């Protein structure tokens, strides 16, 4: 669990609610289910119009990465690659054949299979670069769904405020309802701006950070397997791969 995501959301909510209470406002003034429905459903509808369904569904699944980000596990990956490199130096490339089926990660398994099949380092690098770039592109497309939601939400909030003001104008004959009606109308704007800047856009940024971890992990694996294919010394491979983790 990434505590910074959870604490950040709680801190943002505390700031909004605390500011409202310090100004003498009522908490109930910020709780308007109609405005919430307009903003959330309107924003999701706009995003669905923009995005293909598979991309939208992938974006929903990737929300968990903001709360449970992937672990790089760099030292473990390097140790595994060095172990493979030592096995190749000792028993030849076919020593890895029996290990391919036990590799869970699809990218690693694919690269290891190419290594066993006798592909040279340049071919392995080219194939893995395509796979890494393709996965990164697909994941960034899903992250952009939340960026789009951050762009639409404030505008949908304004639409909700206008709808509320229309309702207020319909009740001009009763001045006692005007103040409260206008306050309710502008809650939709608060929801739109708050969701965009405190939820959707930060969520997109956190997901992009997780995508960066996926990409870095893939690059480490690619570089290590290419080193084995090129017959490099395991110690040299390990030293180079540790450079990915220094910063």
C-alpha positions in Angstrom: 0.0 0.0 0.0 1.3 3.4 -1.0 0.6 5.6 2.1 1.4 8.8 0.3 -1.6 8.4 -2.0 -3.9 7.6 0.9 -2.5 10.4 3.1 -2.6 12.8 0.2 -6.3 12.2 -0.4 -7.0 12.5 3.3 -5.0 15.7 3.6 -6.8 17.3 0.6 -10.2 16.4 2.0 -9.2 17.7 5.4 -8.0 21.0 3.8 -11.3 21.5 2.0 -13.5 20.5 4.9 -11.4 22.3 7.5 -11.4 25.5 5.4 -15.2 25.4 5.1 -15.6 24.9 8.9 -13.1 27.6 9.8 -15.0 30.1 7.6 -18.1 29.3 9.6 -19.7 27.3 6.9 -21.6 24.1 7.4 -20.3 20.7 6.3 -23.7 19.9 4.9 -23.3 22.7 2.4 -20.7 20.7 0.6 -22.7 17.5 0.5 -25.0 17.7 -2.6 -25.7 14.4 -4.2 -27.3 16.0 -7.3 -24.1 18.0 -8.0 -22.0 14.9 -7.4 -24.0 12.8 -9.8 -23.8 15.5 -12.5 -20.0 15.9 -12.2 -19.0 12.3 -11.8 -21.4 10.7 -14.4 -20.9 13.6 -16.8 -17.1 13.3 -16.6 -17.1 9.6 -17.0 -19.5 9.9 -19.9 -17.2 12.4 -21.7 -14.2 10.2 -21.1 -16.0 7.1 -22.5 -16.9 9.0 -25.6 -13.2 9.9 -26.0 -11.7 6.5 -25.2 -12.2 3.1 -26.8 -13.8 0.7 -24.3 -10.7 -1.5 -23.8 -8.6 1.6 -22.9 -11.3 2.9 -20.5 -11.5 -0.5 -18.8 -7.7 -0.7 -18.6 -7.7 2.8 -17.0 -10.1 1.6 -14.3 -8.0 -1.5 -13.6 -4.8 0.6 -13.3 -6.2 2.8 -10.5 -4.9 0.1 -8.1 -1.4 1.1 -9.2 -1.8 4.4 -7.4 -2.4 2.6 -4.1 -0.4 -0.6 -4.7 2.5 0.5 -7.0 4.6 -2.2 -8.6 8.0 -3.1 -7.0 11.0 -2.8 -9.1 12.9 -5.6 -7.4 16.1 -4.6 -9.2 18.6 -6.5 -7.0 16.6 -9.7 -7.3 16.4 -9.3 -11.1 20.1 -8.6 -11.4 21.0 -11.7 -9.2 18.7 -13.9 -11.4 20.4 -12.6 -14.6 23.9 -13.1 -13.2 22.9 -16.7 -12.2 21.7 -17.3 -15.8 24.9 -15.8 -17.2 27.0 -18.1 -15.0 25.0 -21.1 -16.1 25.6 -20.2 -19.7 29.3 -19.8 -19.2 29.5 -23.2 -17.5 27.1 -25.4 -19.5 26.2 -23.4 -22.6 23.1 -21.6 -23.7 20.9 -24.8 -23.6 21.3 -24.8 -19.8 18.6 -22.2 -19.7 16.1 -24.3 -21.7 14.5 -25.9 -18.7 14.2 -22.6 -16.9 12.0 -20.8 -19.5 8.8 -22.5 -18.4 9.3 -21.4 -14.8 9.6 -17.7 -15.6 6.3 -16.0 -14.8 6.9 -12.6 -16.4 5.9 -12.7 -20.1 8.6 -10.2 -21.2 11.4 -12.1 -19.4 10.1 -15.4 -20.6 10.0 -14.2 -24.2 13.5 -12.8 -24.0 14.9 -15.9 -22.4 13.3 -18.1 -25.1 14.9 -16.0 -27.8 18.2 -16.4 -26.0 17.8 -20.2 -25.9 16.8 -20.3 -29.5 20.1 -18.7 -30.5 19.1 -15.2 -31.4 22.0 -12.7 -31.3 22.1 -9.8 -28.9 21.0 -7.2 -31.5 17.9 -9.2 -32.5 16.9 -9.8 -28.8 17.3 -6.1 -28.1 15.2 -5.1 -31.1 12.4 -7.5 -30.3 12.3 -6.6 -26.6 12.4 -2.9 -27.3 9.3 -3.3 -29.4 7.5 -5.2 -26.7 8.5 -2.7 -23.9 7.5 0.3 -26.0 4.2 -1.4 -27.0 3.3 -2.1 -23.3 4.4 1.4 -22.3 2.2 3.0 -25.0 -0.8 1.0 -24.0 -0.4 1.8 -20.3 0.1 5.5 -21.0 -3.1 5.5 -23.1 -4.9 4.3 -20.1 -3.2 6.9 -17.8 -4.3 9.6 -20.2 -7.9 8.7 -19.5 -7.5 10.1 -16.0 -5.8 13.2 -17.4 -8.8 13.7 -19.7 -11.1 13.3 -16.7 -9.2 16.1 -15.0 -9.8 18.3 -18.0 -13.5 17.6 -18.3 -14.5 17.7 -14.7 -14.2 21.5 -14.1 -16.3 22.2 -17.2 -18.9 19.6 -16.2 -18.9 21.3 -12.8 -19.7 24.6 -14.5 -22.5 23.0 -16.4 -23.9 21.7 -13.1 -23.7 25.2 -11.6 -25.6 26.6 -14.6 -28.3 23.9 -14.3 -28.6 24.9 -10.6 -28.9 28.6 -11.4 -31.7 27.8 -13.9 -33.5 26.1 -11.1 -32.9 29.2 -8.9 -34.3 31.5 -11.6 -37.5 29.4 -11.7 -38.0 30.2 -8.0 -37.4 34.0 -8.1 -40.9 34.5 -6.7 -39.6 33.2 -3.4 -36.6 35.3 -2.3 -36.0 33.1 0.7 -34.8 30.3 -1.5 -32.4 32.3 -3.6 -29.3 32.3 -1.3 -29.4 28.6 -0.5 -30.2 27.8 -4.1 -27.2 29.7 -5.5 -25.0 28.1 -2.9 -26.1 24.6 -3.9 -25.6 25.5 -7.6 -22.0 26.4 -7.1 -21.2 23.2 -5.2 -21.1 21.5 -8.6 -18.2 23.8 -9.6 -16.4 22.9 -6.3 -16.8 19.2 -7.1 -15.6 19.6 -10.6 -12.5 21.6 -9.8 -11.7 19.5 -6.6 -12.0 16.2 -8.4 -9.9 17.3 -11.3 -7.0 18.8 -9.2 -7.1 16.6 -6.1 -8.1 13.2 -7.6 -8.0 12.7 -11.4 -4.8 14.6 -12.3 -2.8 13.3 -9.3 -4.1 9.8 -10.0 -2.8 10.1 -13.6 0.6 11.2 -12.4 0.9 8.4 -9.9 -0.1 5.8 -12.5 2.6 7.2 -14.9 5.1 6.7 -12.1 4.1 3.1 -11.9 4.4 2.8 -15.7 8.0 4.2 -15.4 8.8 1.3 -13.0 7.4 -1.2 -15.5 9.5 0.3 -18.2 12.7 0.4 -16.1 12.3 -3.2 -15.1 11.9 -4.2 -18.7 15.0 -2.3 -19.7 17.1 -4.0 -17.0 15.9 -7.4 -18.2 16.6 -6.6 -21.8 20.1 -5.3 -21.1 20.9 -8.3 -19.1 19.7 -10.9 -21.6 21.5 -9.0 -24.4 24.7 -9.1 -22.4 24.3 -12.9 -22.0 23.7 -13.3 -25.7 26.9 -11.3 -26.4 28.9 -13.5 -24.2 29.8 -10.8 -21.7 31.4 -11.6 -18.3 28.7 -12.0 -15.6 30.4 -9.4 -13.4 30.4 -6.9 -16.2 26.7 -7.5 -16.8 26.0 -7.0 -13.1 28.0 -3.8 -12.8 26.2 -2.3 -15.8 22.7 -3.3 -14.5 23.4 -1.8 -11.1 23.8 1.5 -12.8 20.0 1.5 -13.5 19.4 1.5 -9.7 21.9 4.1 -8.5 19.5 7.0 -8.9 
